[in-house]
Structure formats: C-alpha cells, structure tokens
Amino acid sequence: MRKIIALLGICACTISFGQSVNSNIAIIPEPSSTRPGIGNFELPQNITIESPSQAEMKQVIAFLKDRLSVPTGNKVSVNTVSPNATIRLLLNTQTDHAIGKEGYTLSVTTKNIVIKANQPAGIFYGVQTLLQLFPKEIESASLVKNVKWYSPAVEITDVPRFGWRGLMFDVTRHFFTKAEVKQFIDDMVRYKYNLLHLHLTDDEGWRIEIKGLPRLTEVGAWVIL
C-alpha cells in the first residue's frame, strides 16, 4: 500500500512539472484577473501581427514591431486579416462593457497571442502587459543574443481601477533634457499611467517660452546667484 501511495505521489509530481503551469506571473500594475495556463509561447523567427487598419492603431503597431524586432532580430510583418497570425490585435465589434474604454483581454497560448479591446487604448495597454511576460531584454534598444523569447501561457483580463492615472514631472525646480522627458513618458505608459502633469512654472523660474510674452523667459527663466 505504501509503495502504491509513493508511486502515485511521484506520478503526480511528474505530471505537475511536465505541464509547467505558470503560477509565478508578475505584472505591474497587477491585472484585474490572471489565470496561468500550461506551457509557454515562443516567438518565431517570422512574426505576423494582425491588426485593424484604423489610424489610431498605427502608433501601437509601430511600437510593438519595434519591441519584437530590435532586441530579437526577428522579422515582423503586419496584415489587416490573418487568422493564423502570431499576434492578433482585435477591436471588438460589439462593446464589452466589462472592460470599458481602456480595458483589454490578453490570451497567450502555446500557439498564438490574442489581445482584444473596445478601443485602441486598451490594445496599447494590453501590449504593455504582453511585453512584461517576455524576458526583460525585450526592452533593449539593440540586438540581444542568447535569449529564449518565451512568454508563459496565461489568460488576463484587465480594467483600470481609476480613469485618472497621472504623474507630475517637475521641470521647474530641476532641469531635464528632452530625451529625459521622453524617457519619463515612455516609463509612464509602460505602467499604464494616462496623464502627464508637467510642472512648468513656479517662483524658481518659468520654463516654457511664450512668444507673445517674452519677458517671462527673459527674466523669469534665470536664477541670479
């Protein structure tokens, strides 16, 4: 009897490890619902993205293509209709009221990836979540070798808790370059903030040029030590 129980225990462990259920998926911010799946999805050498042709989707597609091609070296193509696409970005034909304007559903299986939303904003935030599922090197600005581009299988539904999700950037008291401001914005959207508050003026100085009021910057933009 003890041998049978031990054998069953070994079989159960073997099945558990063999299926590779992904129970340690960590997304920031945490999605509304996360259901780990079985196995992993591997990016192929030739990646096809299916996406609607709306103008609002162009930036989303350009961003996703860049992230999937630059660090991986893989080829990425885009089609408006491609049922067998690697990644499908789908706008709902009927509004899903449960996810609103900025929510999305993300399905990653061993075969493909599907992101659905009511609006392009939801697709964009779904893409941000998808990138967090891949190795951190997916954020690299140059080719990265010897990385296995796997994403765990998972079903995610995400709806923002608050409509106003903002950060303040104080460029009055502290000087930042244009590149640093752009990087700040990129970091914001990665974590699904949707409003930028630029603190442009204070008693320490006036940091925005207004052509009709030149004295603001001629006098107010300087600090006399």
Secondary structure, DSSP 4 states (H G I P E B T S, - for coil): -HHHHHHHHHHHHHHHHHHTB------SSPPSEEEEEEEEEE--SEEEEE----GGGHHHHHHHHHHHHTTT--EEEEES--TT-SEEEEE-SS--TTTTTT-EEEEE-SS-EEEEESSHHHHHHHHHHHHHHS-GGGG-SS---S---EEEEEEEEE--S-S--EEEEE-SSS---HHHHHHHHHHHHHTT--EEEEE-EETTEE-S--TT-THHHHTTT----
